[in-house]
Amino acid sequence: MKPSSYQHNEFFAHRPLSGVTFKHNDAVDIVGGDYAGNSGSIVGLDELGEDPCHLVELGSGQDVFISQSCLCLAEA
């Protein structure tokens, strides 16, 4: 399901949303799927549900949609 305007606002304000692990601008590593091995940052929230989908900006500047289950926080 697509996030509501309220949920988008909460996400961009770094407030927690049920079932959503990552916050806006979190640095992440992609650990599964077509883009595994890449890293980037969370720039948006596209879908809510059992496995939320995030818009991730890769280091190359490309934006891709990645399921939350294929992401982990990047090590500092």
C-alpha positions in Angstrom: 0.0 0.0 0.0 1.2 3.5 -0.8 2.1 5.7 2.2 -0.4 8.5 3.0 0.7 12.2 3.0 0.8 12.0 6.8 3.0 8.9 6.7 5.4 10.6 4.1 5.6 13.6 6.4 6.4 11.4 9.4 9.1 9.5 7.4 10.8 12.7 6.2 10.6 14.1 9.8 12.6 11.0 11.0 9.6 9.8 13.1 9.1 6.1 13.4 6.5 4.3 11.3 5.2 0.8 12.2 7.1 -1.8 10.2 9.6 0.6 8.7 13.2 0.0 9.8 15.0 2.8 8.0 14.8 6.6 8.2 15.3 9.2 5.6 19.0 9.6 4.6 20.1 6.4 6.4 23.2 5.0 4.7 22.5 1.4 3.6 24.1 -1.6 2.0 22.1 -3.6 -0.4 22.4 -7.3 0.6 19.9 -9.0 -1.8 18.3 -8.6 -5.2 19.6 -7.2 -8.4 21.6 -4.4 -6.7 23.3 -6.6 -4.1 26.8 -5.3 -3.3 25.9 -1.7 -3.8 25.4 1.0 -1.2 23.5 4.2 -1.0 21.1 6.2 1.1 17.4 6.1 1.7 15.7 9.0 -0.1 12.1 7.9 0.0 9.4 5.4 1.0 7.4 3.9 -1.8 5.4 1.1 -0.3 4.2 0.0 3.2 3.2 -3.5 4.2 4.9 -6.7 5.1 8.2 -5.7 3.4 8.2 -2.0 2.8 9.9 -0.7 -0.4 12.4 2.2 -0.2 13.7 4.5 -2.8 17.5 4.3 -2.5 20.0 6.6 -4.2 23.0 4.5 -5.1 26.6 5.9 -4.9 26.4 6.3 -8.7 23.5 8.7 -8.4 21.0 6.2 -9.8 17.7 5.9 -7.9 16.3 2.4 -7.4 13.4 0.8 -5.5 14.6 -1.8 -3.0 12.6 -4.0 -0.5 13.5 -3.4 3.1 14.5 -7.1 3.5 17.3 -6.5 1.0 18.8 -3.6 3.0 20.9 -3.2 6.1 22.4 -0.2 7.8 25.9 0.6 6.4 28.7 0.2 8.8 30.3 3.4 9.9 
